[in-house]
């Protein structure tokens, strides 16, 4: 809190990515709304004073307090919403028992519903009036009055924390999330519901929308709320649009599920290396990777060798037991996509980068690609081979000008098709340099085995809600004589089929999470595990 209660504190840097590149957008209800030019976070600057903030919060909590009929109608709506929230929690969390904390519990409607289905509940509420009513509605639960920090809760005691329409009101979103992280058990679940600037209402009404009323201090979108969670030690992030369901209370709302993980002293980068018949370049690449140093990151190298016939497997076995290398030996070659998918399963890093073993891409581009992710400006980066000054340099085969032009034309054709079908403006959607936070993969399943996997990975990340940032990289294309494995006629047909299928299929990350819980229960009960690959 401020030493002077009437003083409006000024924010000097973005509270998500810490950038000082903050620019004025407009004024709403007499408040200055600004935007971070790096991560896109929108917030008030300066913020209301402590006295103003207390009046706003108490006024909101007291709405309808003198109108019994209004409270009953609101209670019915909250009960319906509570049932829906509890249903979604069960899908993500996997069980309906344990200790539950609600921050900003209001008059306790959700706590009552959660207690009725078996949760041991605790609430934290800023308003003493609302907190008193919440206590009266509970049988065994408890409610603390004040802020989350003032409640003095012990560390690691809750299985689940729910936060409805609160995080946008706190002065420090990261500090608030870090306190929740502290009181959750390892692997505990966090559910946040908050208005979103990505909603149809916000996009339609713009600065006149309900999001820019006086009360909120911060206006999140899907990207910025996920970055805040990631930086606070939460993973397996799933975002759902609550405004599509009439049972949820707020228009333009977003539900975000995530799970607590332990923060590492230093973030880890997982480099996935699929290798098949690359003996000429594999050793050179591995030595370069082992010598590569990315500032601020540790590196693990996940090699997936697909039973090569030219000595690549023997070359890969030389790195068996190396502390920085995980070696996966596939029984048979099933395509680059299949190898990368196996690499994803073994990757434990905070960030993932895919590196082919053919040396077409330059390892010196790692730093620029990863800087965007580590700084929190983006969750998904593409290393664009068309991003430089010479857009014709991407494929140039000596003495094969016609083949070079044909392949470049095919690239432009498929890039245009992806941009039209999925509303993008990408120059190089097929680049191997796809770099992203590992939590982006949560709730996604992949099926493609060959080079159509490049399409599948990109499109499923886009359809999950991630906006890729393209950065120029260096690239030297090898020819078919040098070992390029793309098939001129078969692969383009599979790409077309994949694009049509991905345009029509529904992406439902929550369903995938739910199925994994079910599969885990079945595996635990049967005690059977099956894996045809060998990890060394």
CORHUVEN-V920180 format. One line per field, one symbol per residue. ss: DSSP state (a for helix, b for strand, c for the rest). A space follows every 50 residues. Layout:
# CORHUVEN-V920180
ss=???
This chain:
# CORHUVEN-V920180
ss=cccccccccccccccccccccbbbbbbbccbbbbbbcccccbbbccccca aaaaaaaaaaaccccccaaaaaaaaaaaaaaaaaaaaaaaaaaccccbbb bbbcccccaaaaaaaaccbbbbbbbccaaaaaaaaaaccccbbbbccaaa accccccbbbbbbbccaaacccaaaaaaaaaaabbbbbbbbbbbbcccca aaaaaaaacaaacccccbbccaaaaaaaaaaccbbbbbbbbaaacccccc ccbbbbbbbbcccccccbbbbbbbbcccaaaaaaaaaaaaaccccccbbb bbbbbccccccaaaaaacccccccbbbbbccccccaaaaaaaaaaacccc bbbbccccccbcaaaaaaaaaaaaaccccbbbbbccccccaaaccccccc aaaaaaaaaaaaaaaaaaaaaacccccccccccbbbbaaaaccccccccc caaaaaaaaaaaaaccccbbbbccbccccccccccccccaaaaaaaaaaa aaaaccccaaaaaaaaaaaaaaaaaacccccccbbc
